[in-house]
Amino acid sequence: MATELRIGIVDSGHGAAQASQVLAARRFWLADERLQEGATQLDSLGHGTAVLAAIAERAPAAQFCVAQVFSERWLTSPLQIAAAIYWLMEEDVALINLSLGVRQDRPLLREACAAAQAAGILLCAASPARGEPVFPASYPGVLRVTGDARCAGAQWSWLHSPQADFGAPVAALNGGLAGASIASAVLSGHAAEYLLEQPAASAQMLLEHLRSQAAFVGPERREVMPDG
């Protein structure tokens, strides 16, 4: 087992200034519908950079393994995500943040998530606040995270709703990207913070911590004004 806490990120890469926090990085892409892997490219979209920053802000002592599954365009596939998860398993990560989602439920992606969970790895994935389910968030055991406007930077909510398990702040650092993808990263950061303090904690202990320390329980209730 690794002596440091390793957090896996499946996203668009990382920024040059974050290189000292990244233990390993690998790019996964498709060429002629065949999986390729190799050295990462610059994070031209900035999404993975923001995700890593959101986690590191809450767990600065964590080390990161970054799997790049999209680069110039907002496009990836279940095959790339599955390959990234298997690679991160080899890198001995304790948690994988997946601030992304695909509409297709593919056996290979489902099996990759199940394999990671069987190895004791916690998966946090972005889930939209409304609309059709996405994967891997909708697979059993994956923590579904969405944005919750009630939460400040140090808060999260236990929603336990059909759409998501947890909610977290929606704003990124410096007013950048926002939404469920950043909320997932924020919750991953809080989870990583706990694992740094309690390195022997099980996944169940971590879940109990996230539930018991939630600032809000249940989805946000919006007041409905009567007609007339």
Buried (B, 14 or more C-beta within 10 A) or exposed (E): EEEEBBBBBBBBBBBEEBEEBBBBBBBBBBEEEEEEBEEBBBBEBBBBBBBBBBBBBBBEEBBBBBBBBBBEEEEBBBBBBBBBBBBBBEBBBBBBBBBBBBEEBBEBBBBBBBBBBEEEBBBBBBBBBEEEBBBBBBBEEBBBBBBBEBBEEEBBBBBEBEBBBBBBBBBBBEEBBBBBBBBBBBBBBBBBBBBBEEEEBEBEEBBEBBBEEBBBEEBBEEEEEEEE
